[in-house]
């Protein structure tokens, strides 16, 4: 088993042509925050300079900005590692390996600034900015280096690919005027960030192909390798999968480019499945904010993982599991991408909506029998969970509005956030009729586009408040 080797000397970052604080070209009408990230990948490390323009659209004053350093969950001895002890061997098939995000300097408005790294694993970066009043903006610059572990996780080098999720400092999501400092958790998505506009340049050896969150704007080949430039508007994150082994196919659906990066062949057939699914979701819910969606196969511990404009899919799935994972991760481009939520504190929202969207697609394309099998499997799994927990402890906690840290196990998390949530939306559809359910979901998407939702927004758009409250509060019997 071979690993990636050093292909070129790390380029001095100052030699890369960019202007970190040239933000005047950003879309001022949207008033979105803006990232400009310049990256060099080499030999298991990615070095970068990140420029960020914070736009205070909140009714309060900020004196600092807090960024999440998600890669520090991968540090040796981390208190909050990315996988549970039972999955460690699976996650690190090449042997135990570690990663981290190191900060080398911070500036505010071009001047060296004070900062603090805190958290159990040093997973948060607090930058002291001075007062930022409502409707004001401020620009910060962060110089960093991320060491990539050899793993089949969101951040990891494998024998076929490099997964680049969780690799750069990203502003923590804001709720009720406060930054949400969410520690990493071994299951679920410890993620919450608002939409922003991204301009990203990645320099790496020319042997690699790149699957990216953003749409390509320019490619430049130099003696140091190839620099790929991307733009992503209204993204909640940015990620890559890079490989020397990709077979690539693309298709255009109206204004959306769909790219499929295969490691296992059948690229045309897989692209066709993705195209049909994206067309269905667009017709059903509305358009997503991205110009492109890329699906990349990679060695991965789970079935898949969603990012804005990018889906990672495990390359070791059965045909049936592949289809399910593909449809589910594509649905997240609507329920996570277009409309977000705090995935740490109410994971049932985006996961349940993605599950129900997958059910609707199966019902449309593969028929009632196949779609109902998905519902039956969810019921069976949830009832088994309920019966086992009731037998062992006398009761089962079936409340849904819980943080990831409040779930006792991944088994409990899956049954609550996926299976029970799917059944909540499915039973709602049975009650009001599928057509009305779809109409109201389209309203939920339109009314909260590029924002975040909670139970209140779901009830406002879909109605039947007692139905959803009884599921979320654990009162309903399935």
LINLIN-V264103 format. One record per backbone hydrogen bond with DSSP energy under -0.5 kcal/mol. NH is the residue of the N-H (numbers start at 1). CO is the residue of the C=O. Records with the same first field share a line. If there is no record, write none. Layout:
# LINLIN-V264103
NH = CO / CO
This chain:
# LINLIN-V264103
15 = 12
16 = 13
18 = 16
22 = 19
23 = 21
26 = 23
28 = 26
30 = 27
31 = 27
32 = 27
33 = 195
34 = 53
35 = 197
36 = 51
37 = 199
38 = 49
39 = 37 / 201
40 = 47
41 = 203
42 = 45
45 = 42
46 = 146
47 = 40
48 = 144
49 = 38
50 = 142
51 = 36 / 49
52 = 140
53 = 34
54 = 52 / 138
56 = 54 / 136
57 = 55
60 = 58
62 = 132
65 = 127
67 = 65 / 125
68 = 170
69 = 123
70 = 68
72 = 69
73 = 70
74 = 71
75 = 72
78 = 75
87 = 84
88 = 85
91 = 87
92 = 88
93 = 90
95 = 92
99 = 74
100 = 147
102 = 100 / 145
104 = 143
105 = 143
107 = 141
108 = 111
109 = 139
111 = 108
113 = 106
116 = 126
118 = 116 / 124
122 = 119
124 = 118
125 = 67
126 = 116 / 124
127 = 65 / 125
128 = 114 / 126
129 = 63 / 127
130 = 63
132 = 62
133 = 131
135 = 56
136 = 133
138 = 54
140 = 52
141 = 107
142 = 50
143 = 105
144 = 48 / 142
145 = 102
146 = 46
147 = 100 / 145
148 = 44
149 = 147
151 = 149 / 157
152 = 91
156 = 154 / 163
157 = 149
158 = 161
162 = 242
163 = 156
164 = 162 / 240
165 = 154
170 = 68
172 = 66
173 = 192
175 = 178
178 = 175
180 = 173
181 = 179
182 = 180
183 = 181
190 = 188
191 = 189
196 = 235
197 = 33
198 = 232
199 = 35
200 = 230
201 = 37
202 = 228
203 = 39
204 = 226
208 = 205
209 = 243
211 = 241
212 = 210
213 = 239
215 = 231
217 = 229
218 = 229
220 = 227
222 = 225
225 = 222
226 = 204
227 = 220
228 = 202 / 226
229 = 218
230 = 200
231 = 215
232 = 198
235 = 196
240 = 164
241 = 211
242 = 162
243 = 209
244 = 160
245 = 160
247 = 262
248 = 246
249 = 260
251 = 258
253 = 256
254 = 252
256 = 253
257 = 255 / 291
258 = 251 / 256
259 = 257 / 293
260 = 249
261 = 295
262 = 247 / 260
270 = 266
271 = 267
272 = 268
273 = 269
274 = 270
275 = 271
276 = 272
277 = 273
278 = 274
279 = 275
280 = 276
281 = 277
282 = 278
283 = 279
284 = 280
285 = 281
286 = 281 / 282
293 = 257
294 = 309
295 = 259
296 = 311
297 = 261
298 = 313
301 = 152
305 = 312
307 = 310
310 = 307
311 = 294
312 = 305
313 = 296
314 = 303
315 = 298
317 = 314
322 = 318
323 = 319
324 = 320
325 = 321
326 = 322
327 = 323
328 = 324
329 = 325
330 = 326
331 = 327
332 = 328
333 = 330
334 = 331
335 = 331
336 = 334 / 339
337 = 332
338 = 333
339 = 334
340 = 451
343 = 191 / 341
346 = 342
347 = 402
349 = 346
351 = 347
352 = 348
353 = 349
354 = 350
355 = 351
356 = 352
357 = 353
358 = 354
359 = 355
360 = 356
361 = 357
362 = 358
363 = 359
364 = 360
365 = 361
366 = 362
367 = 362
371 = 367
372 = 368
373 = 369
374 = 370
375 = 371
376 = 372
377 = 373
378 = 374
379 = 375
380 = 376
381 = 377
382 = 378
383 = 379
384 = 380
385 = 381
386 = 382
387 = 383
388 = 384
389 = 385
390 = 386
391 = 387
392 = 388
393 = 389
394 = 390
395 = 389
398 = 396
400 = 472
401 = 472
402 = 400
404 = 344
406 = 403
407 = 404
413 = 409
414 = 410
415 = 411
416 = 412
417 = 413
418 = 413 / 414
419 = 414
420 = 415
421 = 416
422 = 418
423 = 419
424 = 420
425 = 421
426 = 422
427 = 423
428 = 424
429 = 425
430 = 426
431 = 427
432 = 428
433 = 429
437 = 433
438 = 434
439 = 435
440 = 436
441 = 437
442 = 438
443 = 439
444 = 440
445 = 441
446 = 442
447 = 443
448 = 444
449 = 446
450 = 338
451 = 448
453 = 340
458 = 454
459 = 455
460 = 456
461 = 457
462 = 458
463 = 459
468 = 464
469 = 465
470 = 466
471 = 467
472 = 468
473 = 469
474 = 471
475 = 470
476 = 470
478 = 476
